[in-house]
């Protein structure tokens, strides 16, 4: 079915071996999908100025991949936008280089669009390498749920029942397919018409929160975003960023600041005060428990916001 033709987009940055494993798994899933659906799947890899020999490796080992070489690290949003402009098929999958799909992953994701006409984009269930669930979707951030998040109030069981968290942790939230506010960009499939109408990522966001901000605009245009756990993949969480979790938190905090200013401008300064209070409380708490590394991350966060 030609209307289910798919463009797969992968960004690679100094993850040669991991990207290779990703492509090995993807090739199997690609062949299975094309056989079952009779469709076409193109695979595009943009190398973000890697210095580990990724470009030569991909050229030699994966000639079936369309390789785009960037002379600078464009980041997640801008790099994906380059590929989005060059992709050609009616369905698009954004796939992290540290995600390993299963044989049926592409087929199941595309088939879901066919059986659920209310689905315009979807995210898969992400699993850590040990098989444990990785939370990978949630509700869109608002000034209210950011207030509860930064103060740690959303972790209290009683409060959690009444707060629509943008970082849900309840396993029930991830147990069945349902509409959500955002899905993680590690595995994000969408109809091309979304990109045509909404545009791509906001390139002011280099890494982290860019998919959340994009989902905000997608939802504002009336499109439906689904979390579909029937589609399951392995995500080596942090591998695509060299497992720099401190950088991840700080980039997320920068993204939250940008997101609030862009979409909730008049609420930003009151929320900024709450963010400062929340970070100070975290610094004190982690210092008391001698977790100085975490405390330093939150101290750096004060400079970010």
C-alpha positions in Angstrom: 0.0 0.0 0.0 1.8 3.1 -1.3 0.0 5.4 1.1 1.9 3.8 4.0 5.3 4.5 2.6 7.6 5.6 5.4 10.7 7.9 5.8 12.9 7.0 8.8 15.1 9.8 10.1 18.1 9.1 12.4 20.6 11.6 13.8 24.1 10.3 14.7 26.7 12.1 16.7 29.8 10.1 17.8 27.9 6.9 18.3 29.3 4.8 15.5 28.9 1.4 17.1 25.5 2.2 18.6 24.2 3.7 15.3 25.4 0.6 13.5 23.5 -1.7 15.8 20.4 0.6 15.4 20.7 0.2 11.6 21.2 -3.5 11.8 17.9 -3.9 13.8 16.2 -1.3 11.6 17.1 -3.2 8.4 15.3 -6.3 9.7 12.2 -4.3 10.7 12.3 -2.5 7.4 12.3 -5.7 5.4 9.5 -7.2 7.5 7.4 -4.1 7.1 7.8 -3.9 3.3 7.0 -7.5 3.0 3.8 -7.3 5.1 2.5 -4.0 3.8 4.0 -3.9 0.3 5.2 -0.4 1.1 8.5 1.4 0.8 10.7 2.5 3.6 13.5 5.0 3.1 16.2 5.5 5.8 18.0 8.8 6.2 20.9 9.3 8.6 22.2 12.8 9.3 25.7 12.8 10.9 26.1 15.8 13.2 29.8 16.3 12.5 31.0 13.2 14.3 34.7 12.7 14.9 34.6 8.9 15.5 34.6 7.7 11.9 30.8 7.4 11.7 30.6 8.8 8.2 33.0 6.4 6.6 31.6 3.5 8.6 28.0 4.2 7.5 29.0 4.7 3.9 30.9 1.4 3.8 28.6 -0.8 5.9 25.1 0.6 5.1 25.0 1.7 1.4 21.1 1.4 1.5 21.0 4.4 3.9 20.8 8.0 2.5 23.6 9.7 4.4 23.5 13.4 5.0 26.7 14.9 6.3 26.7 18.1 8.4 29.9 20.1 9.0 28.6 21.2 12.4 26.5 19.7 15.2 23.1 21.0 14.4 21.4 19.5 17.5 18.3 17.5 17.6 15.6 19.9 16.3 17.6 21.6 13.5 19.1 18.3 12.4 15.7 16.6 12.1 14.4 19.6 10.2 17.1 19.2 7.6 16.0 15.6 7.1 12.3 16.4 7.2 12.7 18.8 4.3 14.4 16.1 2.3 12.2 13.1 3.2 9.5 12.2 0.6 7.0 9.7 2.0 3.6 10.3 3.7 4.6 8.9 7.0 7.7 9.9 9.0 9.5 8.2 11.8 12.0 10.1 14.0 14.3 7.5 15.5 17.1 7.9 18.0 20.4 6.3 17.0 20.3 4.6 20.4 17.0 2.9 19.8 16.8 -0.8 18.7 13.5 -1.6 17.0 12.0 -5.1 17.0 11.2 -6.9 13.8 7.6 -5.9 13.9 8.0 -2.4 15.2 7.6 -0.5 11.9 4.8 -2.7 10.7 2.8 -2.4 14.0 3.2 1.4 14.1 2.1 1.9 10.5 -0.7 -0.6 10.9 -2.0 1.3 14.0 -2.7 4.4 11.8 -4.8 2.2 9.6 -6.9 0.8 12.5 -7.2 4.0 14.5 -8.2 6.9 12.2 -8.2 9.2 15.2 -4.4 8.8 15.4 -2.2 11.4 13.7 1.1 10.7 15.4 2.3 8.1 17.9 5.1 7.1 20.3 6.1 3.6 21.2 6.8 1.9 24.5 10.4 2.5 25.3 12.3 -0.1 27.4 15.7 0.2 29.1 18.3 -2.4 28.0 17.3 -4.5 31.0 13.7 -4.7 29.8 12.3 -2.2 32.4 9.8 0.4 31.2 11.1 3.9 30.4 8.5 6.6 30.9 8.4 8.3 27.4 5.2 10.4 27.2 3.1 12.6 29.3 0.8 15.6 29.5 1.9 19.0 28.1 3.6 21.2 30.6 1.6 24.1 32.1 2.4 26.6 34.8 0.4 24.5 37.3 2.1 21.2 36.7 5.5 22.7 36.5 4.8 24.2 40.0 4.1 20.8 41.4 7.0 19.2 39.6 9.8 21.5 40.6 8.7 21.5 44.3 8.5 17.7 44.3 4.8 17.7 45.2 3.8 15.6 42.3 5.7 12.7 43.9 3.3 12.6 46.9 0.8 9.8 46.2 -2.3 11.8 47.3 -1.3 14.9 45.3 -0.4 12.8 42.3 -4.0 11.6 42.0 -5.2 15.1 41.3 -2.3 16.6 39.3 -2.0 16.1 35.6 1.8 15.6 35.5 3.9 16.3 32.5 6.3 13.6 33.7 4.0 10.8 34.9 5.5 7.8 36.7 2.4 5.7 37.3 2.8 2.5 35.4 -1.0 2.5 34.6 -0.4 5.5 32.5 1.9 3.4 30.2 -0.2 0.2 30.3 -2.5 0.9 27.3 -2.9 3.0 24.2 -4.4 6.4 24.8 -4.1 10.0 23.7 -1.3 12.0 25.4 0.1 15.5 25.3 3.6 14.6 24.1 5.8 11.6 23.2 9.5 11.3 23.4 11.4 12.0 20.1 13.3 8.7 20.4 10.5 7.0 18.5 8.0 9.5 17.1 5.9 8.5 14.0 3.7 11.1 12.3 1.7 11.8 9.2 3.5 14.1 6.8 0.5 16.5 6.8 1.4 17.5 10.3 4.8 18.7 9.2 3.2 20.4 6.2 0.8 22.3 8.3 2.6 22.8 11.6 6.2 23.0 10.4 9.1 21.3 12.1 11.0 21.8 15.3 11.7 25.1 16.9 15.4 25.5 16.1 15.9 27.8 19.1 15.9 24.5 21.2 19.2 22.7 20.7 18.4 19.5 22.6 15.7 18.5 25.1 12.1 19.8 25.2 12.0 20.3 21.5 9.6 17.4 20.9 7.4 18.7 23.8 7.3 22.1 22.3 6.5 20.6 18.8 3.8 18.5 20.3 2.3 21.6 21.9 1.9 23.2 18.4 0.7 19.9 16.9 -2.0 19.7 19.6 -2.9 23.4 19.1 -3.6 22.6 15.4 -6.1 19.9 16.4 -4.0 16.8 15.7 -4.1 13.7 18.0 -1.0 12.2 19.6 -1.1 8.7 20.9 1.0 6.5 23.1 0.9 2.9 21.7 2.7 0.4 24.0 1.9 -2.4 21.5 4.9 -1.0 19.6 7.9 -1.7 21.8 11.6 -0.8 21.3 14.8 -0.7 23.4 16.2 2.7 24.2 19.7 3.0 25.6 18.7 6.0 27.5 21.4 8.7 27.4 23.7 6.9 24.9 23.0 9.4 22.2 24.2 12.1 24.6 27.1 10.1 26.0 25.1 9.5 29.2 25.6 13.1 30.3 22.6 13.2 32.7 23.6 16.5 34.2 23.6 18.1 30.8 20.2 16.5 30.1 18.6 18.1 33.2 20.1 21.5 32.5 19.0 21.4 28.8 15.5 20.4 29.9 15.4 23.3 32.3 16.5 25.7 29.5 13.8 24.1 27.4 11.2 24.6 30.0 12.2 28.3 30.3 11.9 28.8 26.6 8.6 26.8 26.4 7.0 28.9 29.1 8.1 32.2 27.6 6.8 31.2 24.2 3.5 29.7 25.2 2.8 31.1 28.7 4.6 34.5 28.6 2.5 36.2 31.2 3.0 33.4 33.7 6.7 33.0 33.3 8.0 35.4 36.0 5.8 34.0 38.8 6.8 30.5 37.7 10.5 31.5 37.6 10.3 32.4 41.3 8.8 29.0 42.0 11.6 27.3 39.9 14.2 29.2 42.0 12.6 28.1 45.2 12.4 24.5 44.0 16.0 24.4 43.0 17.2 25.9 46.2 15.2 23.3 48.2 16.8 20.5 46.1 20.3 21.9 46.7 19.7 21.9 50.5 18.1 18.4 50.5 20.8 16.8 48.4 23.6 18.6 50.3 22.2 17.2 53.6 22.3 13.7 52.2 25.9 14.3 50.9 24.9 14.0 47.3 27.1 16.9 46.3 27.1 16.0 42.5 23.3 16.3 42.3 23.4 19.5 44.4 25.9 21.1 42.1 23.6 20.3 39.1 20.8 22.1 40.8 23.1 25.0 41.6 24.0 25.2 37.9 20.2 25.2 37.2 19.9 28.5 39.1 22.1 30.1 36.4 20.0 28.5 33.6 16.7 30.0 34.5 
